[in-house]
Amino acid sequence: MTLLEQPMQTPEYSMIPLSDDRLEEEISSRLTLDAMADEDPVLTLIMGPICSGKTTIRREKFAHGFVLVDAAQLFIDLGGTDLDFPSALEYQMEYIGAAVSSRAVDGRMNIVTELVGAEIGPVRELIDAMGSVGYRINIVGVNAELSACLEREESRTQDNVSAYFAEQFQMKWLLAAARGFKLNA
């Protein structure tokens, strides 16, 4: 039994074990050939308030030709629909998300992610880091009426994790991938 297959107990949660093969399958399935950049790779940041339609736009316009770096989607894909985010899947999310981000940057692949971006400092840091490793930055702003956002938030189901909670993971993974690329260049 590998380390990742062994159940881990902490005061906060019990880790759901995944085999090494399943982890690799989750990573490689997110790195599709159509995301390979023809020229300079692009990082698309879909930004907007909670429940403004970021995921809808991503699914409609960026479903192909991009590696998705999204902790919320990863959590759901790993079976987290009945769990609090990130709880028992945090370790696997960290492992897979970091590997996907690193391999996408190293492979010069186009990347898409969703951010609320309420604080400009971390967003600027991400833009600068990815730009420093040759990524063009594409920001897609999403807006909606506050009343519509609040209504959608009220009816949010467990299988719809907010970018507000997920963006810290995405930014961390992408920053680490950019730093790793610079170290290996």
Secondary structure, DSSP 8 states (H G I E B T S, - for coil): --GGGS--B-SS-B-----HHHHHHHHHHT--GGGB-SSS-EEEEEE-STTSSHHHHHHHHSSSSSEE--HHHHHHHTTGGGS-SSGGGHHHHHHHHHHHHHHHHHTTB-EEEEE---SHHHHHHHHHHHHHTT-EEEEEE----HHHHHHHHHT--TT---HHHHHHHHHHHHHHHHHHHHHH-
